[in-house]
């Protein structure tokens, strides 16, 4: 577990408590979990975005498996806009990018 996170000591008790919830309570709990996962993913993407700056040379695997390289044009909310050497523009998740030295 991550430092600072809450650890469920007795998972069996947690599972048993969940088994007692009705459909409305389960839907509410599911909504809370999904929102929390989205927040964690967004925080991770934001952290990764700090690794890149406009003009950086980056590489990533294209949909066909070929390595593409280009320059960072813009840092968007969830993606990085990259102008590749072949003249195309891609919006790429920061987790898929690598700096090219």
C-alpha positions in Angstrom: 0.0 0.0 0.0 1.0 3.6 -0.5 2.4 5.6 2.3 -0.3 7.6 4.0 -3.1 5.3 2.7 -5.6 3.7 5.0 -5.2 0.0 5.3 -8.2 -2.3 5.9 -7.0 -4.6 8.7 -9.9 -7.0 8.5 -10.9 -7.5 4.9 -13.2 -10.3 5.8 -15.3 -7.9 7.9 -15.3 -5.4 5.1 -16.5 -8.1 2.7 -19.2 -9.2 5.1 -20.4 -5.6 5.6 -20.6 -5.1 1.8 -22.7 -8.3 1.5 -25.3 -6.8 3.9 -25.8 -3.6 1.7 -28.9 -3.2 -0.4 -28.9 -2.3 -4.1 -29.2 1.5 -3.4 -26.3 1.4 -1.0 -24.2 -0.7 -3.4 -24.8 1.8 -6.2 -23.8 4.7 -3.9 -20.7 2.9 -2.8 -19.8 2.1 -6.4 -20.2 5.7 -7.4 -17.9 6.7 -4.6 -15.3 4.2 -5.7 -15.4 5.1 -9.3 -15.1 8.8 -8.5 -12.1 8.1 -6.3 -10.4 6.0 -9.0 -10.9 8.8 -11.5 -9.4 11.3 -9.1 -6.3 9.0 -8.5 -5.9 8.5 -12.3 -6.2 12.3 -12.9 -3.6 13.0 -10.2 -1.2 10.4 -11.7 -1.6 12.0 -15.2 -1.0 15.5 -13.8 2.1 14.3 -12.1 3.4 12.7 -15.3 2.6 15.8 -17.2 5.2 17.7 -15.2 7.9 15.5 -16.9 7.2 17.2 -20.2 7.4 20.7 -21.5 6.6 22.4 -24.8 9.3 21.6 -27.4 10.5 18.4 -25.7 11.4 15.6 -28.1 9.4 12.5 -27.2 8.7 9.0 -28.4 5.7 6.7 -28.2 4.4 3.5 -29.7 1.9 4.1 -32.5 -1.3 2.0 -32.9 0.6 -0.2 -35.4 3.4 -0.9 -32.9 6.0 1.4 -34.6 8.0 3.8 -32.5 7.0 7.4 -33.4 9.0 10.5 -32.4 8.1 14.1 -32.4 7.9 17.3 -30.4 5.5 18.3 -27.6 3.2 21.0 -28.9 0.9 21.4 -25.9 0.1 20.0 -22.5 -3.7 19.4 -22.4 -5.8 18.4 -19.4 -5.4 14.7 -19.9 -3.1 14.3 -22.9 0.0 15.7 -24.5 -0.3 17.0 -28.1 2.7 15.7 -30.1 3.7 16.7 -33.7 5.4 13.6 -35.1 8.3 13.7 -37.6 5.9 12.4 -40.3 3.8 15.5 -40.1 0.9 14.1 -38.1 -0.4 15.3 -34.8 -1.3 13.0 -31.9 -2.9 13.4 -28.5 -1.1 10.9 -26.3 -1.6 10.0 -22.7 1.5 11.0 -20.7 2.0 7.5 -19.4 2.8 6.4 -23.0 5.4 9.0 -23.7 9.2 8.8 -23.2 11.7 11.7 -23.5 14.1 11.2 -26.4 17.6 12.5 -25.7 
